[in-house]
Amino acid sequence: MGIFNVFRKKSPPPAPIRMFDTPELPEFPELPELPPLHEDEHPEFHQMEEPFKFPEMREIEQRKSIPVEFKSYPEPVAAEPTVSRGPVFVSSDDYRRILDRSNIAKEKLVHAEEIIHKLGELKIQEEREFQRWRSELEKIEQQLSKVESMIAKAEV
């Protein structure tokens, strides 16, 4: 049964079973020749009056933000765990697939934590910038009030 089966003649494979009869394709008529395209028959393109200008960052920041709606989905209901009374057998392919998927889930969790950390840092940086702008505005207001008081004293 083992080694000597290699030397036996192999029978030809069975003919394929045709489930549906395919119809013959119809004869298609010959297509007419297209007239040649002359070089002077190109479509006309109009020139732009002004070249396109990309908006500056200030213009982009001044635009209103688009509201985003987040859909809430119901929490998944956990099934009651079943307790087995003995060893559980899992095929090695299923075990590898489970390990791969759990590793992918772990990687996604790590990536999500990194994004949350970066967002926190951006929020702190944003607050620092706003605080700096507020202090700059207060300095400018103080300088303006000094100038106004000097002008008022000079008029008297």
CNS distance restraints for C-alpha pairs under 8 A (distance, minus, plus):
assign (resid   1 and name CA) (resid   5 and name CA) 6.11 0.50 0.50
assign (resid   4 and name CA) (resid   8 and name CA) 7.28 0.50 0.50
assign (resid  37 and name CA) (resid  41 and name CA) 6.90 0.50 0.50
assign (resid  38 and name CA) (resid  42 and name CA) 7.98 0.50 0.50
assign (resid  55 and name CA) (resid  59 and name CA) 6.08 0.50 0.50
assign (resid  55 and name CA) (resid  60 and name CA) 6.68 0.50 0.50
assign (resid  56 and name CA) (resid  60 and name CA) 6.50 0.50 0.50
assign (resid  57 and name CA) (resid  61 and name CA) 6.08 0.50 0.50
assign (resid  58 and name CA) (resid  62 and name CA) 6.17 0.50 0.50
assign (resid  59 and name CA) (resid  63 and name CA) 6.60 0.50 0.50
assign (resid  84 and name CA) (resid  88 and name CA) 7.52 0.50 0.50
assign (resid  90 and name CA) (resid  94 and name CA) 6.46 0.50 0.50
assign (resid  90 and name CA) (resid  95 and name CA) 6.38 0.50 0.50
assign (resid  91 and name CA) (resid  95 and name CA) 6.20 0.50 0.50
assign (resid  92 and name CA) (resid  96 and name CA) 6.11 0.50 0.50
assign (resid  93 and name CA) (resid  97 and name CA) 6.11 0.50 0.50
assign (resid  94 and name CA) (resid  98 and name CA) 6.10 0.50 0.50
assign (resid  95 and name CA) (resid  99 and name CA) 6.20 0.50 0.50
assign (resid  96 and name CA) (resid 100 and name CA) 6.05 0.50 0.50
assign (resid  97 and name CA) (resid 101 and name CA) 6.14 0.50 0.50
assign (resid  98 and name CA) (resid 102 and name CA) 6.10 0.50 0.50
assign (resid  99 and name CA) (resid 103 and name CA) 6.10 0.50 0.50
assign (resid 100 and name CA) (resid 104 and name CA) 6.19 0.50 0.50
assign (resid 101 and name CA) (resid 105 and name CA) 6.18 0.50 0.50
assign (resid 102 and name CA) (resid 106 and name CA) 6.17 0.50 0.50
assign (resid 103 and name CA) (resid 107 and name CA) 6.16 0.50 0.50
assign (resid 104 and name CA) (resid 108 and name CA) 6.22 0.50 0.50
assign (resid 105 and name CA) (resid 109 and name CA) 6.23 0.50 0.50
assign (resid 106 and name CA) (resid 110 and name CA) 6.25 0.50 0.50
assign (resid 107 and name CA) (resid 111 and name CA) 6.13 0.50 0.50
assign (resid 108 and name CA) (resid 112 and name CA) 6.07 0.50 0.50
assign (resid 109 and name CA) (resid 113 and name CA) 6.17 0.50 0.50
assign (resid 110 and name CA) (resid 114 and name CA) 6.25 0.50 0.50
assign (resid 111 and name CA) (resid 115 and name CA) 6.31 0.50 0.50
assign (resid 112 and name CA) (resid 116 and name CA) 6.23 0.50 0.50
assign (resid 113 and name CA) (resid 117 and name CA) 6.13 0.50 0.50
assign (resid 114 and name CA) (resid 118 and name CA) 6.18 0.50 0.50
assign (resid 115 and name CA) (resid 119 and name CA) 6.11 0.50 0.50
assign (resid 116 and name CA) (resid 120 and name CA) 6.21 0.50 0.50
assign (resid 117 and name CA) (resid 121 and name CA) 6.33 0.50 0.50
assign (resid 118 and name CA) (resid 122 and name CA) 6.15 0.50 0.50
assign (resid 119 and name CA) (resid 123 and name CA) 6.14 0.50 0.50
assign (resid 120 and name CA) (resid 124 and name CA) 6.32 0.50 0.50
assign (resid 121 and name CA) (resid 125 and name CA) 6.15 0.50 0.50
assign (resid 122 and name CA) (resid 126 and name CA) 5.97 0.50 0.50
assign (resid 123 and name CA) (resid 127 and name CA) 6.23 0.50 0.50
assign (resid 124 and name CA) (resid 128 and name CA) 6.31 0.50 0.50
assign (resid 125 and name CA) (resid 129 and name CA) 6.30 0.50 0.50
assign (resid 126 and name CA) (resid 130 and name CA) 6.23 0.50 0.50
assign (resid 127 and name CA) (resid 131 and name CA) 6.10 0.50 0.50
assign (resid 128 and name CA) (resid 132 and name CA) 6.15 0.50 0.50
assign (resid 129 and name CA) (resid 133 and name CA) 6.16 0.50 0.50
assign (resid 130 and name CA) (resid 134 and name CA) 6.12 0.50 0.50
assign (resid 131 and name CA) (resid 135 and name CA) 6.23 0.50 0.50
assign (resid 132 and name CA) (resid 136 and name CA) 6.18 0.50 0.50
assign (resid 133 and name CA) (resid 137 and name CA) 6.14 0.50 0.50
assign (resid 134 and name CA) (resid 138 and name CA) 6.18 0.50 0.50
assign (resid 135 and name CA) (resid 139 and name CA) 6.23 0.50 0.50
assign (resid 136 and name CA) (resid 140 and name CA) 6.26 0.50 0.50
assign (resid 137 and name CA) (resid 141 and name CA) 6.12 0.50 0.50
assign (resid 138 and name CA) (resid 142 and name CA) 6.18 0.50 0.50
assign (resid 139 and name CA) (resid 143 and name CA) 6.21 0.50 0.50
assign (resid 140 and name CA) (resid 144 and name CA) 6.12 0.50 0.50
assign (resid 141 and name CA) (resid 145 and name CA) 6.17 0.50 0.50
assign (resid 142 and name CA) (resid 146 and name CA) 6.26 0.50 0.50
assign (resid 143 and name CA) (resid 147 and name CA) 6.24 0.50 0.50
assign (resid 144 and name CA) (resid 148 and name CA) 6.10 0.50 0.50
assign (resid 145 and name CA) (resid 149 and name CA) 6.09 0.50 0.50
assign (resid 146 and name CA) (resid 150 and name CA) 6.15 0.50 0.50
assign (resid 147 and name CA) (resid 151 and name CA) 6.18 0.50 0.50
assign (resid 148 and name CA) (resid 152 and name CA) 6.12 0.50 0.50
assign (resid 149 and name CA) (resid 153 and name CA) 6.19 0.50 0.50
assign (resid 150 and name CA) (resid 154 and name CA) 6.15 0.50 0.50
assign (resid 151 and name CA) (resid 155 and name CA) 6.27 0.50 0.50
assign (resid 152 and name CA) (resid 156 and name CA) 6.60 0.50 0.50
